[in-house]
């Protein structure tokens, strides 16, 4: 790690160190690293990128213990496996150097002001037949402020299933949702209305840019899609695009898709699951903790999946970044 402390001196010719300088606070500016690929293409000849590459080379040669010592020196998180710590340190130096070289960068640090984590729980059997129609029985949302890097609010309601109102024993054991909880709940359209009102009250899509984030594609492409058909309402426009955190995590930390289960992502980041697994609200909170750690590690979470004409599609990273539209209640299907 001695090499690393010399990385990035003021001189362009020798890589040297901002190693011990504290992390700069959120400035409301956008650094060169945070410009979309189309905007920054052709800029990589700038000497700053050579310095970043040199720093990355030093970091790649560091042992796990050296990484931990350097992270501790910089007052950064020291938890996680070696690859996670490496990525954290590289992101820190890249951000520091680019903030120095591009003091006048543009708009905000992160594109979205808020990320809204959604993790539905749905009816299920021990061996679901392939044509099983899952109904949403828990509708949780956890709101993350991307500037303060905090969970700031949450919403949760249970939902009464109408097609199969009796929960299976397997479903009750898995989710912890009891028959009386759903019996006393409202059907999906009423719960969705209150969820929309909750998002509107927080001025998401109007005053603040936001995106929906899920753990995998199923919440939107399967559970919400099926539920809207069963409830005879149109699929809500604001939920047509989302961030699939499994894809983002796999791409950012360079791990195979098999290592992006919720429990594995937490473990690799040195975090422990908090709460009851398969409680929708607890799952959402833990997914939010992963999202926060990724933002701290320098990941730019971006919408990467969408629904179009009832089909699940990928959103390429080259697509222009957009926030979700203002939430509205969907119309009934004719």
Secondary structure, DSSP 8 states (H G I E B T S, - for coil): -HHHHTBS-SSSSS--B-TTS------S---GGGS-HHHHTT-TTSHHHHHHHHHHHHHHT--HHHHHHHHHHTT----S-HHHHHHHHHHHHHHHHHHHHTSS--S-SSS-SEEEEE--EE---TT--TT----EEEEEEEEEETTTTEEEEEEEEEB--SSS-S--HHHHHHH---HHHHHTSB-HHHHHHHHHHHHHHTTBTTTB-EEEEESSSHIIIIIIHHHHHHTTB---GGGSEEEEHHHHHHHHHT--GGG-SHHHHHHHTT----S-TT-HHHHHHHHHHHHHHHHHTT------EEEETTEEEE--TTS------------B--
